[in-house]
Amino acid sequence: NSGSHCLHTVWQALYYTGYPKDLGPSRIIPFTSERQFVQLLHEGRPVVVAFTIKCTYTQHLDKVLEEAAATFYPHIKFVRVECPKYPGFCLTRQKTEYPFLEVFYNPEQVMIVYFTFHRL
């Protein structure tokens, strides 16, 4: 999306302290399809989704997400969507500034927005 640009904000995160930590394997789940995402929501845990494009703010957000995902595993799932690869899913969120986060609690949240967007 050529109208998209990186959100210019200061990411103040409780979890990222600025130095590398041994977090073990990444707990961030890469988005591969809407079906995979809905299946993940059916597991009954909240899912934090990072909608991203390549920019310096995304690089910082990645560090924050890695630490948060390790901290809250397995109670909260973290998913990263690379919006240039999955524009349809990102467009349903109707945002123009990236990166941004959204929390999902159930599959119905995704389907309501998806069908509303695709009926327009």
N, C-alpha and C positions, 0 to 999 in steps of 0.2 A: 504494500500500500504506500504509494508515493506521498500521501498526505500525512503518514505516520511519522512521528519523530520521538526522539528519546525524551522522556519526562525529566525535566530539570528540577530535581528536588534533592534534598539531603536525606539519605537513608540513615535514620538513626535506629540502630538495631541493638537490642539488649544482648544478643547472642554472639555477634561477631566482635572480637576484641582486637583485631588487627594483627594478630600473629598466628602462624599456622598451628593447627592442632591435629593430633592423630585421631581422626574421626572414623577410621575404618573404611569399609566400602561405602560408596555413595548410596544414600537412601532416597535420592530423588529419582522419580520414575519418569522416563521420557515419554511424552505423549506420542502415540502411534496411530490412534483412530478414535472416533467417537464411541465405537462399540467397546473398545478397551477401557475407555474412560467411564462409561456407564457401568461396566462390570466392576470396576474399582469402587464406584459409589455404592453398589449393591453389597459390598463387604461391611457396610454400616459404620464406617469411620469418616470423620470430616476429611475433606481433601482440599488442600491449599494449592491453587493453580497459579503459576507464574507465567504470564503471557509476555514473551520476550522477542526482541529483535537484537541484532548485534550493535552494542554501543557500550560506552564506558560504564554507564549506570547498571547495565545488565551484568557486567563483569563483577561489580561490587555486590550486586544482588545475589549472584551465584554463590559467593562466599557465605553470605548471610543464610541463604536457603540450605546450603550443605550443613551448616552447624545446627540450624533449627530442625532440619529433617532428622539428624542424628539424635538430637535432644528429645524430640517428641515421638520417635519411633517406638512402638508400632501404633500408638494411639491416634496420631494424625498422619495422613499420607501427604506427600508433597509431589507435585507433578510440574514439569517444565514443558511448555508448548513453545516451539520455535515458530513464530507466526508466519515468517516467509514460506515455511514448508506446509503449513496448515492454515491458509488464509480464510477458508470457509468457517472453520471453528472459531477463529479469532474475531471475524467480522460479526458473528452473532452476539458478541459482547458489546458492540457498538461503542467502542472507545477509539480515540485517535492518538493517544499518547502512550508510549511504551517505555519501560516495562510497567506492568501493573499486576496486582495480585487480586484474586477473588477466592472466596471460600465457598465450597459446595458441601451440602449436607445430605442430599438425596438425589436420585436420578431424575425426579420430576422437575427439579430446578433447571436441568439441562434441557429437557424435552420442551418445556413451556417456552423458553427463550428461542430454542431452535425452530419450532413450528411457527411462532409469531414472526420471526425474521423471514422465514422462507415463504410465508403467505403474502408478504408485502409486494 
